[in-house]
Amino acid sequence: MTAAAIFLARGGACKEIYLEAVKQDGNIISSVPMVFRAEEMYIAAVSRDGRMLKHVPEKSKTGKTCNMAARNTRYYDFKYVLEQILEELRTAELYLEAVKNDGDALEFVPEELKAVVRRGGT
């Protein structure tokens, strides 16, 4: 357990401390009270591990947060993360981030976007 996690477990609480803890361990986001959560904290969580998108409320999922999650998810977890992303946020840019991270993610790119992703998004 990190020092920040121990501090939080002992009752220390402020937005900045929670943010620093999440930056060290994205999993900590699950213990952060909703009142302290904001986009910056969600991005910190998914930048450590894209699977932490499961802790981001639907109304807080943005293109930026979802693209960061795609960028930080291994192929074998991408299908799980993709299921948590709203259809309208599943853009060529999101798939490109996933494929840049792990080329095998191309398997999950819809046919109509594969050519764009293969060209690097242009």
MOPAC internal coordinates of N, CA, C and O (Angstrom, degrees):
PM7 1SCF
backbone

  N    0.0000 0     0.00 0     0.00 0    0    0    0
  C    1.4471 1     0.00 0     0.00 0    1    0    0
  C    1.5283 1   108.26 1     0.00 0    2    1    0
  O    1.2310 1   120.72 1   -46.07 1    3    2    1
  N    1.3340 1   116.24 1   133.93 1    3    2    1
  C    1.4594 1   120.34 1  -179.19 1    5    3    2
  C    1.5258 1   110.43 1   -72.85 1    6    5    3
  O    1.2310 1   120.82 1   -17.37 1    7    6    5
  N    1.3197 1   116.04 1   162.63 1    7    6    5
  C    1.4642 1   120.80 1   178.21 1    9    7    6
  C    1.5201 1   110.67 1   -59.44 1   10    9    7
  O    1.2310 1   120.64 1   139.65 1   11   10    9
  N    1.3233 1   116.39 1   -40.35 1   11   10    9
  C    1.4701 1   119.90 1   179.70 1   13   11   10
  C    1.5238 1   110.54 1   -64.20 1   14   13   11
  O    1.2310 1   119.94 1   139.64 1   15   14   13
  N    1.3324 1   117.73 1   -40.36 1   15   14   13
  C    1.4644 1   120.90 1   179.05 1   17   15   14
  C    1.5221 1   111.13 1   -64.75 1   18   17   15
  O    1.2310 1   120.29 1   140.24 1   19   18   17
  N    1.3157 1   117.04 1   -39.76 1   19   18   17
  C    1.4733 1   120.77 1   177.37 1   21   19   18
  C    1.5237 1   109.97 1   -63.06 1   22   21   19
  O    1.2310 1   120.49 1   136.45 1   23   22   21
  N    1.3484 1   116.67 1   -43.55 1   23   22   21
  C    1.4577 1   120.73 1   178.94 1   25   23   22
  C    1.5254 1   110.50 1   -59.77 1   26   25   23
  O    1.2310 1   120.63 1   135.42 1   27   26   25
  N    1.3262 1   116.40 1   -44.58 1   27   26   25
  C    1.4621 1   119.93 1  -179.40 1   29   27   26
  C    1.5192 1   111.43 1   -65.79 1   30   29   27
  O    1.2310 1   120.69 1   140.66 1   31   30   29
  N    1.3145 1   116.29 1   -39.34 1   31   30   29
  C    1.4581 1   120.46 1   179.07 1   33   31   30
  C    1.5233 1   111.63 1   -63.32 1   34   33   31
  O    1.2310 1   120.61 1   153.16 1   35   34   33
  N    1.3127 1   116.44 1   -26.84 1   35   34   33
  C    1.4685 1   120.92 1   179.83 1   37   35   34
  C    1.5246 1   112.58 1   -87.68 1   38   37   35
  O    1.2310 1   120.38 1  -176.21 1   39   38   37
  N    1.3211 1   116.88 1     3.79 1   39   38   37
  C    1.4515 1   119.70 1   174.86 1   41   39   38
  C    1.5051 1   116.31 1   103.29 1   42   41   39
  O    1.2310 1   119.17 1  -179.38 1   43   42   41
  N    1.3212 1   119.19 1     0.62 1   43   42   41
  C    1.4648 1   120.56 1   176.73 1   45   43   42
  C    1.5102 1   109.02 1   -69.26 1   46   45   43
  O    1.2310 1   120.13 1   -44.78 1   47   46   45
  N    1.3272 1   117.35 1   135.22 1   47   46   45
  C    1.4566 1   117.80 1  -177.19 1   49   47   46
  C    1.5147 1   112.34 1  -153.21 1   50   49   47
  O    1.2310 1   120.90 1   -60.14 1   51   50   49
  N    1.2845 1   115.89 1   119.86 1   51   50   49
  C    1.4493 1   122.68 1   164.64 1   53   51   50
  C    1.5240 1   105.70 1  -160.57 1   54   53   51
  O    1.2310 1   120.58 1   -24.06 1   55   54   53
  N    1.3055 1   116.50 1   155.94 1   55   54   53
  C    1.4610 1   121.16 1  -173.56 1   57   55   54
  C    1.5198 1   112.37 1   -54.98 1   58   57   55
  O    1.2310 1   119.94 1   136.54 1   59   58   57
  N    1.3297 1   117.72 1   -43.46 1   59   58   57
  C    1.4648 1   120.93 1  -177.06 1   61   59   58
  C    1.5254 1   111.74 1   -65.26 1   62   61   59
  O    1.2310 1   120.76 1   141.22 1   63   62   61
  N    1.3166 1   116.15 1   -38.78 1   63   62   61
  C    1.4693 1   119.77 1   179.85 1   65   63   62
  C    1.5235 1   110.15 1   -68.43 1   66   65   63
  O    1.2310 1   121.00 1   137.52 1   67   66   65
  N    1.3293 1   115.69 1   -42.48 1   67   66   65
  C    1.4669 1   118.63 1   176.83 1   69   67   66
  C    1.5249 1   110.15 1   -61.02 1   70   69   67
  O    1.2310 1   120.10 1   136.68 1   71   70   69
  N    1.3143 1   117.42 1   -43.32 1   71   70   69
  C    1.4544 1   120.67 1  -179.52 1   73   71   70
  C    1.5276 1   111.09 1   -60.54 1   74   73   71
  O    1.2310 1   120.18 1   135.42 1   75   74   73
  N    1.3175 1   117.27 1   -44.58 1   75   74   73
  C    1.4622 1   120.74 1   178.29 1   77   75   74
  C    1.5327 1   111.10 1   -62.77 1   78   77   75
  O    1.2310 1   120.49 1   140.58 1   79   78   77
  N    1.3173 1   116.67 1   -39.42 1   79   78   77
  C    1.4649 1   120.35 1   178.52 1   81   79   78
  C    1.5291 1   110.59 1   -63.82 1   82   81   79
  O    1.2310 1   120.34 1   136.90 1   83   82   81
  N    1.3264 1   116.95 1   -43.10 1   83   82   81
  C    1.4701 1   121.45 1   179.81 1   85   83   82
  C    1.5204 1   110.29 1   -65.85 1   86   85   83
  O    1.2310 1   120.01 1   143.92 1   87   86   85
  N    1.3212 1   117.58 1   -36.08 1   87   86   85
  C    1.4713 1   120.62 1   177.27 1   89   87   86
  C    1.5265 1   111.17 1   -62.59 1   90   89   87
  O    1.2310 1   120.33 1   148.21 1   91   90   89
  N    1.3297 1   116.97 1   -31.79 1   91   90   89
  C    1.4660 1   121.17 1   178.99 1   93   91   90
  C    1.5239 1   111.81 1   -81.16 1   94   93   91
  O    1.2310 1   120.90 1   144.66 1   95   94   93
  N    1.3218 1   115.88 1   -35.34 1   95   94   93
  C    1.4649 1   121.28 1  -177.52 1   97   95   94
  C    1.5185 1   108.62 1  -148.63 1   98   97   95
  O    1.2310 1   120.62 1   -78.23 1   99   98   97
  N    1.3293 1   116.42 1   101.77 1   99   98   97
  C    1.4564 1   121.67 1  -177.37 1  101   99   98
  C    1.5122 1   114.46 1   -55.57 1  102  101   99
  O    1.2310 1   120.40 1   153.31 1  103  102  101
  N    1.3151 1   116.84 1   -26.69 1  103  102  101
  C    1.4656 1   121.64 1  -179.55 1  105  103  102
  C    1.5269 1   112.66 1   -63.47 1  106  105  103
  O    1.2310 1   120.25 1   156.41 1  107  106  105
  N    1.3142 1   117.13 1   -23.59 1  107  106  105
  C    1.4598 1   121.48 1  -178.72 1  109  107  106
  C    1.5251 1   111.25 1   -63.07 1  110  109  107
  O    1.2310 1   120.08 1   158.25 1  111  110  109
  N    1.3298 1   117.46 1   -21.75 1  111  110  109
  C    1.4632 1   120.52 1   179.90 1  113  111  110
  C    1.5281 1   111.31 1   -53.05 1  114  113  111
  O    1.2310 1   120.38 1   149.40 1  115  114  113
  N    1.3213 1   116.88 1   -30.60 1  115  114  113
  C    1.4698 1   119.99 1  -179.03 1  117  115  114
  C    1.5245 1   112.00 1   -66.94 1  118  117  115
  O    1.2310 1   119.89 1   160.91 1  119  118  117
  N    1.3266 1   117.82 1   -19.09 1  119  118  117
  C    1.4693 1   121.85 1  -179.80 1  121  119  118
  C    1.5289 1   113.54 1  -100.73 1  122  121  119
  O    1.2310 1   120.53 1   175.89 1  123  122  121
  N    1.3126 1   116.60 1    -4.11 1  123  122  121
  C    1.4582 1   120.12 1  -177.43 1  125  123  122
  C    1.5245 1   109.24 1   -81.67 1  126  125  123
  O    1.2310 1   120.02 1   -53.56 1  127  126  125
  N    1.3305 1   117.56 1   126.44 1  127  126  125
  C    1.4689 1   119.75 1   177.13 1  129  127  126
  C    1.5309 1   110.72 1   -59.37 1  130  129  127
  O    1.2310 1   120.34 1   -36.25 1  131  130  129
  N    1.3198 1   116.95 1   143.75 1  131  130  129
  C    1.4615 1   122.01 1  -176.90 1  133  131  130
  C    1.5285 1   112.31 1   -55.00 1  134  133  131
  O    1.2310 1   119.91 1   147.28 1  135  134  133
  N    1.3003 1   117.77 1   -32.72 1  135  134  133
  C    1.4626 1   121.51 1  -177.84 1  137  135  134
  C    1.5329 1   111.99 1   -61.83 1  138  137  135
  O    1.2310 1   120.14 1   155.66 1  139  138  137
  N    1.3258 1   117.33 1   -24.34 1  139  138  137
  C    1.4609 1   121.54 1  -179.10 1  141  139  138
  C    1.5302 1   113.24 1   -95.78 1  142  141  139
  O    1.2310 1   120.41 1   171.24 1  143  142  141
  N    1.3136 1   116.83 1    -8.76 1  143  142  141
  C    1.4612 1   119.88 1  -175.68 1  145  143  142
  C    1.5283 1   112.05 1   -82.34 1  146  145  143
  O    1.2310 1   121.41 1   -36.69 1  147  146  145
  N    1.3192 1   114.91 1   143.31 1  147  146  145
  C    1.4633 1   122.62 1   176.35 1  149  147  146
  C    1.5230 1   107.44 1  -153.65 1  150  149  147
  O    1.2310 1   120.37 1    -7.93 1  151  150  149
  N    1.3377 1   116.90 1   172.07 1  151  150  149
  C    1.4599 1   120.42 1  -176.59 1  153  151  150
  C    1.5263 1   112.03 1   -54.65 1  154  153  151
  O    1.2310 1   120.02 1   139.38 1  155  154  153
  N    1.3051 1   117.56 1   -40.62 1  155  154  153
  C    1.4670 1   120.80 1  -179.49 1  157  155  154
  C    1.5301 1   111.13 1   -57.74 1  158  157  155
  O    1.2310 1   120.52 1   141.70 1  159  158  157
  N    1.3310 1   116.61 1   -38.30 1  159  158  157
  C    1.4552 1   120.32 1  -179.50 1  161  159  158
  C    1.5347 1   110.74 1   -72.67 1  162  161  159
  O    1.2310 1   120.59 1   141.05 1  163  162  161
  N    1.3293 1   116.48 1   -38.95 1  163  162  161
  C    1.4629 1   119.65 1   177.56 1  165  163  162
  C    1.5293 1   110.48 1   -63.57 1  166  165  163
  O    1.2310 1   120.52 1   138.00 1  167  166  165
  N    1.3146 1   116.61 1   -42.00 1  167  166  165
  C    1.4695 1   120.35 1   178.84 1  169  167  166
  C    1.5288 1   110.38 1   -63.82 1  170  169  167
  O    1.2310 1   120.53 1   139.49 1  171  170  169
  N    1.3259 1   116.58 1   -40.51 1  171  170  169
  C    1.4720 1   120.11 1   177.29 1  173  171  170
  C    1.5265 1   110.59 1   -60.87 1  174  173  171
  O    1.2310 1   120.36 1   138.58 1  175  174  173
  N    1.3176 1   116.91 1   -41.42 1  175  174  173
  C    1.4753 1   120.84 1  -178.88 1  177  175  174
  C    1.5221 1   111.52 1   -65.85 1  178  177  175
  O    1.2310 1   120.13 1   131.22 1  179  178  177
  N    1.3339 1   117.35 1   -48.78 1  179  178  177
  C    1.4657 1   119.45 1  -176.80 1  181  179  178
  C    1.5218 1   112.47 1   -75.89 1  182  181  179
  O    1.2310 1   120.39 1   161.43 1  183  182  181
  N    1.3436 1   116.86 1   -18.57 1  183  182  181
  C    1.4593 1   117.97 1   176.65 1  185  183  182
  C    1.5256 1   111.01 1   -74.10 1  186  185  183
  O    1.2310 1   120.27 1   159.08 1  187  186  185
  N    1.3080 1   117.09 1   -20.92 1  187  186  185
  C    1.4677 1   121.53 1   174.49 1  189  187  186
  C    1.5276 1   110.30 1   -84.48 1  190  189  187
  O    1.2310 1   121.01 1   142.52 1  191  190  189
  N    1.3398 1   115.68 1   -37.48 1  191  190  189
  C    1.4638 1   120.93 1  -176.05 1  193  191  190
  C    1.5292 1   107.60 1  -160.31 1  194  193  191
  O    1.2310 1   120.60 1   -68.10 1  195  194  193
  N    1.3166 1   116.46 1   111.90 1  195  194  193
  C    1.4647 1   121.05 1  -178.09 1  197  195  194
  C    1.5162 1   114.45 1   -56.41 1  198  197  195
  O    1.2310 1   120.39 1   154.77 1  199  198  197
  N    1.3226 1   116.85 1   -25.23 1  199  198  197
  C    1.4638 1   119.99 1   179.51 1  201  199  198
  C    1.5264 1   112.70 1   -64.83 1  202  201  199
  O    1.2310 1   120.23 1   163.21 1  203  202  201
  N    1.3307 1   117.17 1   -16.79 1  203  202  201
  C    1.4637 1   120.59 1   179.49 1  205  203  202
  C    1.5267 1   111.70 1   -70.52 1  206  205  203
  O    1.2310 1   120.27 1   176.62 1  207  206  205
  N    1.3225 1   117.10 1    -3.38 1  207  206  205
  C    1.4616 1   120.96 1   174.79 1  209  207  206
  C    1.5280 1   110.31 1   -58.98 1  210  209  207
  O    1.2310 1   120.69 1   156.59 1  211  210  209
  N    1.3198 1   116.28 1   -23.41 1  211  210  209
  C    1.4623 1   119.96 1   178.46 1  213  211  210
  C    1.5276 1   111.73 1   -62.02 1  214  213  211
  O    1.2310 1   119.53 1   160.07 1  215  214  213
  N    1.3160 1   118.50 1   -19.93 1  215  214  213
  C    1.4658 1   122.13 1  -179.80 1  217  215  214
  C    1.5301 1   112.56 1   -95.09 1  218  217  215
  O    1.2310 1   120.44 1  -178.44 1  219  218  217
  N    1.3240 1   116.77 1     1.56 1  219  218  217
  C    1.4611 1   120.78 1   178.96 1  221  219  218
  C    1.5309 1   108.16 1   -94.78 1  222  221  219
  O    1.2310 1   120.31 1   -58.51 1  223  222  221
  N    1.3310 1   117.01 1   121.49 1  223  222  221
  C    1.4728 1   119.03 1   178.51 1  225  223  222
  C    1.5274 1   110.93 1   -60.98 1  226  225  223
  O    1.2310 1   120.38 1   -31.80 1  227  226  225
  N    1.3209 1   116.88 1   148.20 1  227  226  225
  C    1.4690 1   121.62 1  -178.61 1  229  227  226
  C    1.5241 1   111.79 1   -50.23 1  230  229  227
  O    1.2310 1   120.19 1   135.63 1  231  230  229
  N    1.3255 1   117.24 1   -44.37 1  231  230  229
  C    1.4702 1   120.80 1  -176.31 1  233  231  230
  C    1.5339 1   111.97 1   -67.81 1  234  233  231
  O    1.2310 1   120.13 1   164.30 1  235  234  233
  N    1.3168 1   117.36 1   -15.70 1  235  234  233
  C    1.4609 1   121.29 1  -179.25 1  237  235  234
  C    1.5251 1   113.18 1  -101.46 1  238  237  235
  O    1.2310 1   120.41 1   176.82 1  239  238  237
  N    1.3206 1   116.83 1    -3.18 1  239  238  237
  C    1.4651 1   119.80 1   178.62 1  241  239  238
  C    1.5264 1   108.48 1   -77.30 1  242  241  239
  O    1.2310 1   121.29 1   -59.05 1  243  242  241
  N    1.3219 1   115.14 1   120.95 1  243  242  241
  C    1.4654 1   121.78 1   179.31 1  245  243  242
  C    1.5179 1   108.60 1  -119.02 1  246  245  243
  O    1.2310 1   121.05 1    -9.79 1  247  246  245
  N    1.3079 1   115.60 1   170.21 1  247  246  245
  C    1.4601 1   119.20 1   175.43 1  249  247  246
  C    1.5143 1   111.31 1   -57.34 1  250  249  247
  O    1.2310 1   120.84 1   138.64 1  251  250  249
  N    1.3166 1   116.01 1   -41.36 1  251  250  249
  C    1.4669 1   121.13 1  -178.57 1  253  251  250
  C    1.5354 1   111.08 1   -63.39 1  254  253  251
  O    1.2310 1   120.60 1   134.07 1  255  254  253
  N    1.3186 1   116.45 1   -45.93 1  255  254  253
  C    1.4666 1   120.87 1  -179.51 1  257  255  254
  C    1.5260 1   110.86 1   -65.62 1  258  257  255
  O    1.2310 1   120.72 1   135.07 1  259  258  257
  N    1.3263 1   116.22 1   -44.93 1  259  258  257
  C    1.4646 1   119.98 1  -178.31 1  261  259  258
  C    1.5244 1   111.85 1   -68.76 1  262  261  259
  O    1.2310 1   120.03 1   141.54 1  263  262  261
  N    1.3301 1   117.54 1   -38.46 1  263  262  261
  C    1.4709 1   120.00 1   177.21 1  265  263  262
  C    1.5213 1   110.69 1   -64.00 1  266  265  263
  O    1.2310 1   120.69 1   140.58 1  267  266  265
  N    1.3227 1   116.29 1   -39.42 1  267  266  265
  C    1.4706 1   120.22 1   177.67 1  269  267  266
  C    1.5289 1   110.01 1   -64.33 1  270  269  267
  O    1.2310 1   120.25 1   139.50 1  271  270  269
  N    1.3143 1   117.12 1   -40.50 1  271  270  269
  C    1.4688 1   120.27 1   177.82 1  273  271  270
  C    1.5276 1   110.25 1   -62.37 1  274  273  271
  O    1.2310 1   120.57 1   136.45 1  275  274  273
  N    1.3336 1   116.51 1   -43.55 1  275  274  273
  C    1.4710 1   120.43 1   179.26 1  277  275  274
  C    1.5250 1   110.52 1   -62.47 1  278  277  275
  O    1.2310 1   120.56 1   141.39 1  279  278  277
  N    1.3149 1   116.53 1   -38.61 1  279  278  277
  C    1.4680 1   122.32 1  -178.98 1  281  279  278
  C    1.5252 1   111.19 1   -65.88 1  282  281  279
  O    1.2310 1   120.23 1   154.69 1  283  282  281
  N    1.3177 1   117.17 1   -25.31 1  283  282  281
  C    1.4628 1   121.57 1  -173.66 1  285  283  282
  C    1.5205 1   113.40 1  -118.05 1  286  285  283
  O    1.2310 1   121.49 1  -144.02 1  287  286  285
  N    1.3291 1   114.75 1    35.98 1  287  286  285
  C    1.4632 1   120.51 1   178.73 1  289  287  286
  C    1.5226 1   109.13 1  -128.37 1  290  289  287
  O    1.2310 1   120.82 1   -50.35 1  291  290  289
  N    1.2875 1   116.05 1   129.65 1  291  290  289
  C    1.4619 1   120.75 1   176.81 1  293  291  290
  C    1.5265 1   109.52 1   -73.44 1  294  293  291
  O    1.2310 1   121.10 1   -23.15 1  295  294  293
  N    1.3037 1   115.50 1   156.85 1  295  294  293
  C    1.4664 1   122.94 1  -178.03 1  297  295  294
  C    1.5153 1   112.53 1   -48.13 1  298  297  295
  O    1.2310 1   120.47 1   133.00 1  299  298  297
  N    1.3177 1   116.71 1   -47.00 1  299  298  297
  C    1.4581 1   119.98 1  -173.81 1  301  299  298
  C    1.5276 1   112.76 1   -69.68 1  302  301  299
  O    1.2310 1   119.21 1   167.03 1  303  302  301
  N    1.3267 1   119.10 1   -12.97 1  303  302  301
  C    1.4656 1   122.57 1   175.72 1  305  303  302
  C    1.5221 1   112.73 1  -108.16 1  306  305  303
  O    1.2310 1   120.27 1   173.35 1  307  306  305
  N    1.3319 1   117.08 1    -6.65 1  307  306  305
  C    1.4585 1   118.90 1  -173.01 1  309  307  306
  C    1.5223 1   112.73 1   -63.29 1  310  309  307
  O    1.2310 1   119.77 1   140.56 1  311  310  309
  N    1.3093 1   118.05 1   -39.44 1  311  310  309
  C    1.4670 1   120.30 1  -179.89 1  313  311  310
  C    1.5307 1   109.59 1   -59.66 1  314  313  311
  O    1.2310 1   120.29 1   138.09 1  315  314  313
  N    1.3171 1   117.05 1   -41.91 1  315  314  313
  C    1.4678 1   122.27 1   178.63 1  317  315  314
  C    1.5334 1   110.52 1   -61.76 1  318  317  315
  O    1.2310 1   119.96 1   134.54 1  319  318  317
  N    1.3225 1   117.68 1   -45.46 1  319  318  317
  C    1.4664 1   121.70 1   179.77 1  321  319  318
  C    1.5201 1   110.04 1   -67.82 1  322  321  319
  O    1.2310 1   120.03 1   138.46 1  323  322  321
  N    1.3191 1   117.54 1   -41.54 1  323  322  321
  C    1.4616 1   122.05 1  -179.38 1  325  323  322
  C    1.5280 1   111.10 1   -58.81 1  326  325  323
  O    1.2310 1   120.23 1   143.38 1  327  326  325
  N    1.3075 1   117.16 1   -36.62 1  327  326  325
  C    1.4675 1   121.24 1   178.99 1  329  327  326
  C    1.5271 1   111.97 1   -62.85 1  330  329  327
  O    1.2310 1   119.88 1   159.04 1  331  330  329
  N    1.3130 1   117.84 1   -20.96 1  331  330  329
  C    1.4540 1   122.44 1  -178.80 1  333  331  330
  C    1.5325 1   112.98 1   -92.92 1  334  333  331
  O    1.2310 1   120.57 1   178.23 1  335  334  333
  N    1.3124 1   116.52 1    -1.77 1  335  334  333
  C    1.4663 1   121.18 1  -176.76 1  337  335  334
  C    1.5232 1   109.25 1  -102.07 1  338  337  335
  O    1.2310 1   121.26 1   -52.61 1  339  338  337
  N    1.3245 1   115.20 1   127.39 1  339  338  337
  C    1.4594 1   120.83 1   178.82 1  341  339  338
  C    1.5211 1   110.53 1   -58.62 1  342  341  339
  O    1.2310 1   120.36 1   -34.66 1  343  342  341
  N    1.3353 1   116.92 1   145.34 1  343  342  341
  C    1.4642 1   122.09 1  -178.66 1  345  343  342
  C    1.5231 1   111.94 1   -51.07 1  346  345  343
  O    1.2310 1   120.17 1   135.54 1  347  346  345
  N    1.3395 1   117.29 1   -44.46 1  347  346  345
  C    1.4652 1   120.14 1  -175.61 1  349  347  346
  C    1.5279 1   113.21 1   -67.93 1  350  349  347
  O    1.2310 1   120.07 1   165.73 1  351  350  349
  N    1.3384 1   117.48 1   -14.27 1  351  350  349
  C    1.4648 1   121.27 1   177.73 1  353  351  350
  C    1.5284 1   112.50 1   -97.31 1  354  353  351
  O    1.2310 1   120.47 1   178.36 1  355  354  353
  N    1.3174 1   116.70 1    -1.64 1  355  354  353
  C    1.4688 1   121.07 1   179.04 1  357  355  354
  C    1.5321 1   108.88 1   -86.40 1  358  357  355
  O    1.2310 1   121.31 1  -100.78 1  359  358  357
  N    1.3031 1   115.09 1    79.22 1  359  358  357
  C    1.4621 1   122.15 1  -175.97 1  361  359  358
  C    1.5222 1   111.09 1   -98.92 1  362  361  359
  O    1.2310 1   121.37 1    -9.63 1  363  362  361
  N    1.3169 1   114.99 1   170.37 1  363  362  361
  C    1.4640 1   120.33 1   175.71 1  365  363  362
  C    1.5270 1   109.37 1   -59.21 1  366  365  363
  O    1.2310 1   120.33 1   141.74 1  367  366  365
  N    1.3318 1   116.97 1   -38.26 1  367  366  365
  C    1.4644 1   120.91 1   179.55 1  369  367  366
  C    1.5301 1   111.19 1   -61.58 1  370  369  367
  O    1.2310 1   120.54 1   138.23 1  371  370  369
  N    1.3181 1   116.58 1   -41.77 1  371  370  369
  C    1.4713 1   120.61 1   179.10 1  373  371  370
  C    1.5299 1   109.88 1   -62.48 1  374  373  371
  O    1.2310 1   120.66 1   131.44 1  375  374  373
  N    1.3261 1   116.34 1   -48.56 1  375  374  373
  C    1.4646 1   119.22 1   179.96 1  377  375  374
  C    1.5271 1   111.30 1   -64.20 1  378  377  375
  O    1.2310 1   120.48 1   143.38 1  379  378  377
  N    1.3257 1   116.69 1   -36.62 1  379  378  377
  C    1.4532 1   120.17 1   178.10 1  381  379  378
  C    1.5274 1   110.63 1   -61.55 1  382  381  379
  O    1.2310 1   120.22 1   137.37 1  383  382  381
  N    1.3250 1   117.18 1   -42.63 1  383  382  381
  C    1.4728 1   120.74 1   177.22 1  385  383  382
  C    1.5264 1   110.53 1   -58.90 1  386  385  383
  O    1.2310 1   120.70 1   136.68 1  387  386  385
  N    1.3250 1   116.27 1   -43.32 1  387  386  385
  C    1.4660 1   120.34 1  -179.40 1  389  387  386
  C    1.5264 1   110.99 1   -64.53 1  390  389  387
  O    1.2310 1   120.35 1   136.76 1  391  390  389
  N    1.3261 1   116.94 1   -43.24 1  391  390  389
  C    1.4614 1   121.36 1  -177.62 1  393  391  390
  C    1.5326 1   110.92 1   -70.31 1  394  393  391
  O    1.2310 1   120.08 1   144.04 1  395  394  393
  N    1.3337 1   117.45 1   -35.96 1  395  394  393
  C    1.4638 1   120.26 1   175.42 1  397  395  394
  C    1.5244 1   110.37 1   -60.81 1  398  397  395
  O    1.2310 1   121.00 1   141.81 1  399  398  397
  N    1.3131 1   115.70 1   -38.19 1  399  398  397
  C    1.4573 1   121.50 1  -179.15 1  401  399  398
  C    1.5249 1   110.95 1   -72.35 1  402  401  399
  O    1.2310 1   120.68 1   138.70 1  403  402  401
  N    1.3162 1   116.31 1   -41.30 1  403  402  401
  C    1.4655 1   121.07 1  -177.82 1  405  403  402
  C    1.5261 1   107.68 1  -153.09 1  406  405  403
  O    1.2310 1   120.69 1   -72.83 1  407  406  405
  N    1.3041 1   116.29 1   107.17 1  407  406  405
  C    1.4616 1   122.11 1  -176.66 1  409  407  406
  C    1.5156 1   114.62 1   -53.05 1  410  409  407
  O    1.2310 1   120.05 1   152.13 1  411  410  409
  N    1.3228 1   117.51 1   -27.87 1  411  410  409
  C    1.4579 1   120.27 1   179.94 1  413  411  410
  C    1.5272 1   112.62 1   -66.04 1  414  413  411
  O    1.2310 1   120.04 1   163.44 1  415  414  413
  N    1.3367 1   117.52 1   -16.56 1  415  414  413
  C    1.4773 1   121.03 1   178.83 1  417  415  414
  C    1.5247 1   111.26 1   -65.96 1  418  417  415
  O    1.2310 1   120.17 1   166.76 1  419  418  417
  N    1.3337 1   117.28 1   -13.24 1  419  418  417
  C    1.4633 1   120.60 1   177.27 1  421  419  418
  C    1.5334 1   110.74 1   -55.77 1  422  421  419
  O    1.2310 1   120.62 1   153.42 1  423  422  421
  N    1.2930 1   116.43 1   -26.58 1  423  422  421
  C    1.4616 1   122.03 1   178.12 1  425  423  422
  C    1.5330 1   111.73 1   -55.84 1  426  425  423
  O    1.2310 1   120.03 1   148.57 1  427  426  425
  N    1.3208 1   117.55 1   -31.43 1  427  426  425
  C    1.4601 1   121.74 1  -175.43 1  429  427  426
  C    1.5229 1   113.54 1   -94.55 1  430  429  427
  O    1.2310 1   119.98 1   177.04 1  431  430  429
  N    1.3144 1   117.65 1    -2.96 1  431  430  429
  C    1.4619 1   121.53 1  -179.40 1  433  431  430
  C    1.5294 1   108.47 1   -77.11 1  434  433  431
  O    1.2310 1   120.29 1   -51.21 1  435  434  433
  N    1.3433 1   117.06 1   128.79 1  435  434  433
  C    1.4705 1   119.36 1   177.36 1  437  435  434
  C    1.5347 1   110.88 1   -58.95 1  438  437  435
  O    1.2310 1   120.60 1   -33.49 1  439  438  437
  N    1.3078 1   116.45 1   146.51 1  439  438  437
  C    1.4645 1   121.88 1  -177.23 1  441  439  438
  C    1.5241 1   112.08 1   -51.66 1  442  441  439
  O    1.2310 1   120.22 1   138.38 1  443  442  441
  N    1.3343 1   117.18 1   -41.62 1  443  442  441
  C    1.4616 1   120.34 1  -176.21 1  445  443  442
  C    1.5352 1   113.21 1   -68.49 1  446  445  443
  O    1.2310 1   119.86 1   166.94 1  447  446  445
  N    1.3379 1   117.88 1   -13.06 1  447  446  445
  C    1.4692 1   121.52 1   178.88 1  449  447  446
  C    1.5314 1   113.49 1  -109.22 1  450  449  447
  O    1.2310 1   120.16 1   170.25 1  451  450  449
  N    1.3209 1   117.31 1    -9.75 1  451  450  449
  C    1.4666 1   120.13 1  -175.87 1  453  451  450
  C    1.5267 1   112.97 1   -59.55 1  454  453  451
  O    1.2310 1   119.72 1   137.81 1  455  454  453
  N    1.3205 1   118.13 1   -42.19 1  455  454  453
  C    1.4651 1   120.07 1  -178.89 1  457  455  454
  C    1.5314 1   110.21 1   -63.08 1  458  457  455
  O    1.2310 1   120.10 1   138.69 1  459  458  457
  N    1.3196 1   117.42 1   -41.31 1  459  458  457
  C    1.4659 1   121.37 1   179.44 1  461  459  458
  C    1.5236 1   110.24 1   -65.03 1  462  461  459
  O    1.2310 1   120.61 1   136.57 1  463  462  461
  N    1.3115 1   116.44 1   -43.43 1  463  462  461
  C    1.4792 1   120.67 1  -178.91 1  465  463  462
  C    1.5332 1   109.31 1   -66.50 1  466  465  463
  O    1.2310 1   120.12 1   138.48 1  467  466  465
  N    1.3032 1   117.37 1   -41.52 1  467  466  465
  C    1.4771 1   119.91 1   179.65 1  469  467  466
  C    1.5296 1   111.95 1   -62.77 1  470  469  467
  O    1.2310 1   120.70 1   147.64 1  471  470  469
  N    1.3512 1   116.27 1   -32.36 1  471  470  469
  C    1.4748 1   120.83 1   178.28 1  473  471  470
  C    1.5280 1   111.28 1   -79.96 1  474  473  471
  O    1.2310 1   119.82 1   176.82 1  475  474  473
  N    1.3013 1   117.96 1    -3.18 1  475  474  473
  C    1.4554 1   119.80 1   179.96 1  477  475  474
  C    1.5150 1   113.45 1    88.05 1  478  477  475
  O    1.2310 1   120.53 1  -158.18 1  479  478  477
  N    1.3248 1   116.59 1    21.82 1  479  478  477
  C    1.4531 1   120.51 1   175.46 1  481  479  478
  C    1.5072 1   115.28 1    92.12 1  482  481  479
  O    1.2310 1   119.74 1   179.29 1  483  482  481
  N    1.3131 1   118.10 1    -0.71 1  483  482  481
  C    1.4736 1   119.84 1  -178.52 1  485  483  482
  C    1.5025 1   111.48 1   -97.14 1  486  485  483
  O    1.2310 1   120.10 1   180.00 1  487  486  485

